Amino acid sequence: EKWGNGADTIDDLKREITGVEAVTVSTDKYLRASTAQPTLESNNCFLPGVANASLTDCDESRTPQWVQDFIEECAQFNRGTHDDQVDAWSQAINWVNANPHAGLGGIFLPEGEI
């Protein structure tokens, strides 16, 4: 987002990745996350890895560490020390939901990032 250190990060990313766009936000991160929450709760968000049998956690031996860290950050959101990944995720989900005809079927990671 175009705020704080975001402008410098955006400039760095634009040199490495095509299609990076600066976003001006008009709501706080908690409202953005609550707006994205129904997409998550309706099982329309997928992460690399394997859920455990109870579907309440992941199989740590078959799930990338970054996914485990992201899930933990999500679980602690609004009470934890870190929330940048949750904020980025919610902005991406809200953008996809607001632009259904943008030609995206989802948000995918490049090979090697999993």
ABEGO torsion letter per residue (X at the ends): XBBEAAAAAAAAAAAABBGBBBBBBABBAAAAAAAAAAAAAAGABBBBEBBBAAGABBBAAABBAAAAAAAAAAAABGABABAAAAAAAAAAAAAAAABAAAGBAEBBBBBGAX
